[in-house]
Amino acid sequence: MRIKTWEDYEKAYARSVNDPEGFWGDIAGEFVWRKKWNTALQWNFDEPKIEWFKGAKLNITENCLDRHLSTRGNKLALIWEPNEPKEKFIRLTYRELLEKVCQFANVLKKNGAKKGDRICIYMPMVPELEIAVLACARIGAVHSVIFAGFSANAIADRVNDAQASMILTSDGLYRGNKEIPVKRVVDEALEHCTSVKKVIVVERTQWAVHMEPGRDVWYHDEVATVDKVCPAEEMDAEDMLFILYTSGSTGKPKGVVHTCGGYMVYTAYTFQNVFQVEESDVFWCTADVGWVTGHSYIVYGPLLSGATTVMFEGVPTYPSPGRFWQVIDKYGVNQFYTAPTAIRSLMAMGEDHVLAYSLDSLKLLGSVGEPINEEAWQWYNIHVGKERCPIVDTWWQTETGGIMISALGNTGPIKPAHAGYPLPGVQPVLLDNEGKEIEGNDVEGYLCIKFPWPSMIRTTYGDHERCRQTYFANYKGYYFTGDGARRDKDGMYRIIGRVDDVINVSGHRFGTAEIENAINANDHVVESAVVGYPHDIKGQGIYAYVITKDQGAKEDILRAEIVETIVEQIGRIAKPDKIQFVPGLPKTRSGKIMRRILRKIAEGDTSNLGDTTTLLDPDVVDVIKNGYIKD
């Protein structure tokens, strides 16, 4: 059901609103189901309870792999580009990928994994990561991928919450000029986990690692003993496919649950229509599989659509800032999907590194993770797209499963820094403070969705009430995205940014409470408050205000200790950019921290802090202002 013209879009969108069950039922009919559904949709946003394709039976990997064999068996499914340009790349056809998935699935079963088990995956961007994800889905185990940059504490939190029985990992990883001892981090995490019975280790670096007898096994030893065929487990459409942990406004990460049927239908539909990938095209999404973008647009969306995908182990600046462009020319990439952070960091290095490459193969550019600013959009358009490639500025979330608002290839109008129009099936609204819908155009408000779409969050693992409170309790009858948005005079959406206590750093969301908990763990710290502020490269930087027990403490040493704790508990990506020591925080008489004031100061804008007379100690604001840390 490809959309090629604006008229196609308008027809599809109208039908998706007027007859959503029929619209999605027709799209779902393009897949292989072992049993068709009884009801396309049952839902309410009060509990919440959302069920798509109720009663249907399937296995998503049969749709990703098996069904392509007759027509695409020898077509490339995956091209893996290693961190080091001189290392040999790997290419796998659909037939070869299926064989490797079956082998990994049999290794999982041999080591005790079964349908419904939760399996955590903490691995570098190597082919085995994608293979492991699909192997879990093949046997009906629930995969939970943890970005291989999180700390041992962050791994332990996720493993314990999911009560995972198994971890799939590697000996180490290469990322740019860094070498990270992945297995050692897992070993440290497992000191605080009791549910894990087996650890399967993929060899990447050939480093010597500790292997716990009875628990740890080498993948290469295990795979030599298993068959290359593994029948796919039959799953219900609403069975769990994966849990992906995302930061919230409390300190504990929440496990977003996605299910098999709806997620499959929506990711394939959005992949095909947003990126307009043709049969002979090569698609490249630069995300890590540890994030939802990697799940939906490296693994599932492309494979469900029979596409050829590039998977990249490295970083955009290693061994030089031209690495992205070199890879595009090397493989003839046609659709390129990356983050504004990467674009801004490459912008800062001048144009020479991009002008050295032809980039003639490119047909479409994409942006993901955060709103792209106009300056970066123009640079991307002129220097990478040569002003001939549409830019799809996609808005979506871990919780939505797939792209929600975006241009569809070259279909319809595109405006710099505007996500665009909702995809068919997506019904966005803007609400005011009272929860009333704001009608018309040239308005802004809280972005909510008023009708379910197939790949939406079903629950937060083990804590359904948290799901209800976070996404459905703020505005009755709506899914609340946590973002503010503007609908311009033409009805196009522009995302303004988070309105809750979540900071978006390089497209990765961190709860302020999560970072504050890590800071407050330091013995010298009394209290802290963390806010986001505009950052030229990362979109948002992290600004921490910290009250210490001893005002005369050596600040440099304490800063280093705080950073070390955050890196240890969460990971390097959550490291604050600025830490300001303060005598107090602006609080109301009820004890609530006025983050609005702290945000303004962090942004360097103290011209309008509003009325501070209601604060418990208004004078503290002047002290904080005077101690503001400039770039």
Secondary structure, DSSP 8 states (H G I E B T S, - for coil): ----SHHHHHHHHHHHHH-HHHHHHHHHTTS--SB--SEEEEEETTTTEEEEEET-EE-HHHHHTGGGHHHHTTSEEEEEE-SSTTS--EEEEHHHHHHHHHHHHHHHHHTT--TT-EEEEE--SSHHHHHHHHHHHHHT-EEEE--TTB-HHHHHHHHHHHT-SEEEEES-EEETTEEE-HHHHHHHHHTT-SS--EEEEE-SS-------TTTEEEHHHHHTTS-S------EETTSEEEEEEE--SSSS-EEEEEEHHHHHHHHHHHHHHHH---TT-EEEE-S-TTSHHHIIIIIIHHHHTT-EEEEE-S-TTSSSTTHHHHHHHHHT-SEEEE-HHHHHHHHTT-SHHHHTS--TT--EEEE-SS---HHHHHHIIIIISTT-S-EEE-B--TTT-S--B--BTTBS---TT--BSB-TT--EEEE-TTS-B--SSSEEEEEEE-S--TTS--EETT-HHHHIIIIISSSTTSEEEEEEEEE-TTS-EEEEEE-SSEEEETTEEEEHHHHHHHHHTSTTEEEEEEEEEEETTTEEEEEEEEEES-TTS-HHHHHHHHHHHHHHHTBGGG--SEEEE-S---BBTTS-B-HHHHHHHHTT--S-----TTBS-THHHHHHHHT----
